[in-house]
Amino acid sequence: MSKILVTGGLGFIGSHTVVELQNAGFKVIIIDNLSNATENVLNGITAITSITPEFENLDLKNKEQTKTFFKKHQDIVGVIHFAAYKAVGESVKSPLTYYENNVNSLVYVLQELNKKAVSHFIFSSSCTVYGQADSMPITELAPTKPAESPYGNTKKIGEAIIEDLTKSNANFKAIALRYFNPIGAHQSSKIGELPIGVPLNLVPYITQTAAGKREQLSVFGDNYPTPDGTCIRDYIHVVDLAKAHVIALQRLLENKNDTNFEIFNLGTGKGSSVLEVIQSFERVSNQKLNYKIVDRRDGDVVEAYANTTKANTVLGWKAKLSLDDAMLSAWKWEQTL
Ligand code: WQD
């Protein structure tokens, strides 16, 4: 079986992608430095698939450790690269930590792949590269904007580094997947989102509030130019997102890619406001959520939702799960914690 390396594979999206890779018959090896995940996630993956992926706890920003790993595992045919810090606010406070971790680790992995006869690379990118796009829904042709944060900049820089490598090495093939807002959990409730400390993202804050772990959800502003005044995002179920990674990898392994650097937006194509997400949660949980409207949060864009035509027609992938499916899975997961 082809062996696939998943960096950051014990994280939220990484762990769900490992499940789908194993379901598709791939042999998986995970690298994770456990800075934002626990080794216990391996048990969740095994509980779902009855297969325990290989796991190595190493830090990809350690060049020697990375080099030694690839020497030991010459049979890797593809890499899905999730390993990165991803807290927008934290990146503003500690930019060098983000550039060192997110950029250096990417470069060290790419340096090893650059030595191989052929390699296939899937990069975890983000709709954050679009900033506040000029028009909705957002296509892959929308211009990228100056990054709103060092975190977002590391995604833009990452895409540029990868694209440059595809130009210098025709045997290196890559796809960047620009996620919109990943939410939810595997329907088994064996894996899900595990924010460390106070959740920065909306959905885990909602479920923790409902579970009594947080006092009250603060809604960051209801005076935006949107129908109900709250910001609009494209909330995509993490399992739909994970399946897209397997399809993108297979596209490269089967040489179906049109060029050696392709970009796909991964969203549902539907925008939902903060209040609509809250209403979805109340519907699926059959309970009222305790929230209040407060001031806007710096850096928030008014709306961002995907034009999914390219992913649907070229990649052959379409999100199948609804906002209610995602909110119910997030709630069920929260209740296991
Ligand atoms: C969604 C909406 C908030 C929390 C971020 C990153 C992006 C990606 C996904 C990694 C906004 C509102 C939130 C709260 C609220 N991460 N909100 N109260 O900011 O769209 O995207 O996570 O790739 O790169 O930027 O997601 O969940 O933080 O916010 O009202 O307690 O919910 O204002 O409108 P965001 P989010």
Residues whose N, C-alpha, C, O or C-beta is under 5 A from the ligand:
A	BS01	WQD	K86 V88 S126 T128 F180 N181 L200 N201 L202 V203 Y205 S218 V219 F220 C231 R233 V274 R297 D300
